[in-house]
Amino acid sequence: MKSLLTLTIAFLFFTSTEDISMVGIKINDSKKNLDNLKLEIVAKENNMIKYKTKNDNDFSVTFEKDKVVYMENDWSQNVNNRQPLFSDFSFGQTTLKDIRNKFSTNGFTYEARAAFTTETDLIEFNCFEFDSKNNEVLVTITKVSLKENVTEENVASKLKLDALIIADKKYLDEIWGKNKVFDKNYKKIKM
């Protein structure tokens, strides 16, 4: 009985970190693992491959020294294709408020990736560091139309998921800088 309990606890502990993947690809995987993907390649650069997913969204993988360091899943804006490659969130429906509630924190932001506006939208990047050995960071990119009646009080309920990133923390520090602003309730997350 004791060994069964130990195995169950070990299973729960190890499966939570093993689930940090998109279409079976994880941070620090070999670039060769991408050869197993059965997705259409729509763009290719020296250190990045962009795919079209089965539900017509985009999936980009960046690698350094033949290791995966960054994965991004972007929504095509098609209301029939709301399921991202990671999490139980829904593109265009899950709000920043929902994400904050799930993780009990607003995480942190990179100063270089602070909220910004385009001609049509307000966009925010919120980062959540996983409690894992692999040093992954989940980045949720949410947006809201500038035509919406947005106030400081309701902005978190109006910002809706538009993209998800899973990346190596060191890689993000390299490309976005090490300066971060942490939520007062900051903590690492578990899925």
C-alpha positions, 0 to 999 in steps of 0.5 A, spaced: 500 500 500 505 504 501 509 503 495 502 504 491 501 511 494 509 513 493 508 511 486 501 515 485 505 521 488 511 520 484 506 520 478 503 526 479 509 530 481 512 528 474 506 528 470 505 536 471 512 538 468 511 533 462 505 536 460 509 543 458 509 542 451 505 543 444 504 538 440 509 533 444 515 538 443 518 541 449 523 546 451 530 543 450 528 538 445 532 536 440 531 540 433 530 533 430 524 532 434 521 537 429 522 532 424 516 528 427 511 533 426 506 532 421 504 539 420 504 544 414 511 548 414 509 555 412 515 559 413 523 557 415 528 561 417 535 559 420 533 558 427 525 558 426 520 554 423 513 556 422 507 551 421 500 551 420 496 547 425 490 542 424 485 547 426 489 553 422 492 556 427 500 558 427 505 554 431 512 557 431 518 554 434 525 557 435 531 553 436 538 555 439 544 550 438 539 545 435 535 545 442 528 548 442 528 555 446 521 558 444 514 556 441 508 560 440 501 558 438 497 564 434 490 564 433 487 565 426 481 569 429 477 563 426 471 562 432 471 555 430 478 554 432 479 557 439 483 551 442 490 553 443 496 547 443 497 548 450 492 549 456 484 549 457 484 556 455 480 558 449 483 563 444 478 569 443 474 567 450 479 566 456 480 573 459 486 576 462 482 576 469 480 568 468 488 567 467 489 571 473 484 567 477 487 560 475 494 562 477 492 566 483 497 571 480 498 576 475 505 573 474 510 578 471 512 582 465 518 584 461 519 591 461 521 591 454 514 587 453 509 592 456 502 593 454 502 597 447 497 599 442 496 598 435 492 602 431 486 597 433 488 594 439 491 594 446 495 588 447 498 585 453 504 580 455 503 577 462 508 571 464 508 566 468 514 562 470 512 554 471 515 551 477 519 546 473 526 543 472 526 546 465 525 553 467 519 554 462 515 561 462 508 561 459 507 568 456 499 569 455 498 575 449 491 578 450 488 583 446 482 588 446 479 592 441 480 600 442 473 600 440 471 597 446 469 601 452 475 599 456 476 602 463 482 601 468 476 597 472 474 592 467 480 592 462 482 585 465 475 582 463 476 585 456 483 583 454 482 576 451 487 571 449 490 571 442 497 567 443 500 563 447 508 562 448 512 557 452 519 559 452 526 558 456 527 563 461 534 564 459 532 565 452 527 570 454 532 574 458 536 574 452 531 577 447 527 581 451 532 583 457 532 581 464 528 587 467 521 585 469 516 587 473 513 582 478 506 582 481 505 583 488 502 576 489 508 573 484 509 565 485 511 560 480 505 556 477 503 549 476 498 546 471 
